[in-house]
Amino acid sequence: MKTNKSYTKRLKITKNGVLKGRKPGQNHFNAKESRSKQLDKKRTTTVVLTPKARARFLPGK
């Protein structure tokens, strides 16, 4: 199975093996949102993947 490289590039693996990534839906249409929501979307979140998805998106890890 091929790896989904575009999604893989958006993730970062921390020293302890935790996956970090940006929240979806924050690139445009943010003018109506409050400033606190805009800033909240900038923060990274922990991504939880099933073992099958982890093998697909992060081969060899």
URDANOR-V608846 format. One record per pair of residues at least 24 apart in sequence whose ideal C-beta (glycine too) atoms are under 6 Angstrom apart, sorted by the first residue. I is the first residue (numbers start at 1). J is the second residue. D is the distance in whole Angstrom. If there is no record, write none. Layout:
BEGIN
i=I j=J d=D
i=I j=J d=D
END
This chain:
BEGIN
i=3 j=59 d=5
i=4 j=57 d=6
i=7 j=57 d=6
i=8 j=57 d=5
i=18 j=46 d=6
i=19 j=47 d=4
i=20 j=44 d=5
i=21 j=47 d=5
END
